[in-house]
């Protein structure tokens, strides 16, 4: 999930009344609070690329869809969050994220402040990694990085998926979790191709769901898919 519109409130709008009032109600400082256009729209008007920012809800919907999938439950999926602010977060496949949006935001605020979330027994559930996307790609030895884009080449529902998965090396599928615009240059720089899985513009969580179903049809036998 790339270019996620998830960041702490930037310093330049800390003193805006919309931000001050919101943070006072939550009992938090702006520097430890997520930017959310639902509450900070007036303050965001002067921010650069404001139309792409302040939408943690997109990540929330999408990551719940991904982590709840049969592909993730079968341990055939690894999930990473990349934010517009440059954070790269490794997600433990077994993590149970809050369904409640406000609790989810609080968890992400804690993650960005402390750089990791652990269980009481010490298991890491979420961790902010060092390095950029290019070094991350090299470390994983990815066969290819595939961007899902409404302007990409059509991807055959099964044949294309099978072809991309051949060879045994991991493939990274990238879904944009931002409200408007295109992927950043950083994300496009690591991509090998752009594909589309629909002739319609899809919300990120819908695109994730359709992609997961395609992958499960190839990778999972029995009830979880059609392979076998």
N, C-alpha and C positions, 0 to 999 in steps of 0.2 A: 504494500500500500504506500504509494509514493506521493511526494509533495503534499502531504496531509496538512490541512489548514488548522494546525494545532501549535500554539505557541503561548508563552506567558505574555501578559500585557506589556507592550513596548514602552520604554521610559518616556517617550515624547508625548504620550497621552495620559500619564499617571494623574495629572492634576485636572483632567476634564471632569466636570460635574457628574457625567454618566458613570465614569469609572469610580470616582470617589464615593458616590452613593452606593453603588453595587458592592464595592469592597467593604464598606462600612457595615452593610447588612449581613455580609458573610463573615465578618470578623477577620478579614485577611488583608494583607498588603498587596498593592497592584503587582509588584515584582514576583509574587508567588501565586498569582491568579491567572487562569486561562482567559485568553481573549475570546469573546463570544459575541458575534454580531447581533444576536438576539437582544443583548443587553447593552452593547457598546457601539451600536451602529452610528450614533451621532458623533461619538469620539473618533471613529475610524475614518471619517470622511477625508481627513487630510493625510492618511497613511498611504505610502507607496503600495501599489497593487492591492488596494483595500478589497476589491471585488473577489480576490482569491483567498482571503484570510478570514480567520475567526469563525470556523465551522467545525468544531470538534464533534458535532453530531454525525457528520458524514463518516468519520472514522469509527464512531461508536456503532452505528448501524452495520457497517461493513465488517468490522472485526468480529462482531457477534455471529454474523452469518458464516464467516470463515472458520472460526474456532468450533462452531457447532456442527460442522459438516462431517459426513462419514469419512472423507479423505483425511481430515485432521485426526479423527478418532482412531483411524487405522495406522497412524504414525507414518504416513506417507507425505506429509506436508510440513513445511517450516514457514513461519510467518514473520515478516519484518515490517516495521513501521519506519518510514522516512518522512521527516517533516520539512516544511519549507524553511524552517530555521536551521536545518542542517543536522538535526538529531537523527541517529539511526538506532532503533530499538529492537532488540531480539526478544521474541515472545515465546515463552515456554508453551508447548502445545497443550499442556494439561491445565493451564491457568483458567480460572473461572472468573471472568470479568463481571463487574456489576451490570445488571440489566437496567438499573435506575440511572438516568443520565447525570443527575447531580452527583451521585456517588462515583460514577465513572470519571467525571471531571476532577473530582477531589483526588482520585487515585493517580491520574495523569499529572496533576500538579505536584503531588508527592514524588512521583517518578522523576520529573524534570528537576526537582530540587535536590533529591538524594541520589539520583543516577541509577538506582535499582530498587526493586521491590522483592522482598524475601518472605517466605513463610516463617512461622515460629521455629520450625526445625532447621531453617537455613537454606531451603531450596530457593533458587532464584526463579522468580516468575516473570519479571520484566527487567531488562538491563539496557541502559544507554551505552552503546559501543563507541570506541575511539575509531578514528579514520573516516575516510570519505567513501562514496559509493564505488569508485574504481578499485580501491584497495580491497573493499569487501567482495567485489566480484572476483578478483584474483585469488583471494583466500579460499573461496568456495569452489574454484575451478569449474565455473558454470559452463555448460555447453552453449547456452544462448540466453539472451535476455529479450523477452518479448513484451512490448508495450501494447496494451489494449487501448485502441484509439478509434474514435468514430470516423476518422479519415484514413485508417489503415487498410491494408489489403484484406479481402474477405478470407476468413479461415474456415475451411471445410470442417464441418462439425466433428467428425471422427477421424477421417484420413489425415487432416492437417495436424491434429493432436498427436496421433500415433507417430507421424513422421518426426515431429519435434522431440518426442520422448525417446527415440531410438538412440542406442549407444551407451545407456546407463548413467551418463553424467547428468547432474541436476540441471533443470531448466527453471528460470525465474520468469514468472508472469507478473507484470506490473500493472496495477490498477490505480488510477489517479483519484485521490480523495480530496479534491478541491472543487469549489462551486462553479468557477468560470475559468476560461482561458485554456492554455495548453501546458504540457509538461515543461518543467524548467530545463535549461540547457544542461545542468548537471545530470538529470535523469536521462535525457536524450543521448548524452555522450556515451552512456554505457549500453545502450540498446542496439541490438542487431537487426531488429525489424519491428514494424508497427502493424498490428492486425486488428480487424474488427470482427465481432461475433454476432452482430446484428446490424440491420439497416436503419435502426432507430437509435437515437441518443438515449443511453441508459444511465440511470443513477448508479453510483459505484457499487452499492450493495446488490443491485440487480445483476450487474455485470459479473460480480464475484460469484453469485449463485449460479448463473448460467455456465461460467467457466468451470466451476467445481463439478457441476453435473457432467460436463464433457470429459473432464479428467477422470472422474469416477467410472464413467462408462468404459474407459480403457484400462484403468489401473486396479479396479476392485472387482473381485469375483462375487457371484451370488447377489443377495439383496442390496448390497451397497453399490453395485454397478452391474454391467452386463458382460465383463470379461470372464473368460474361463475356458 
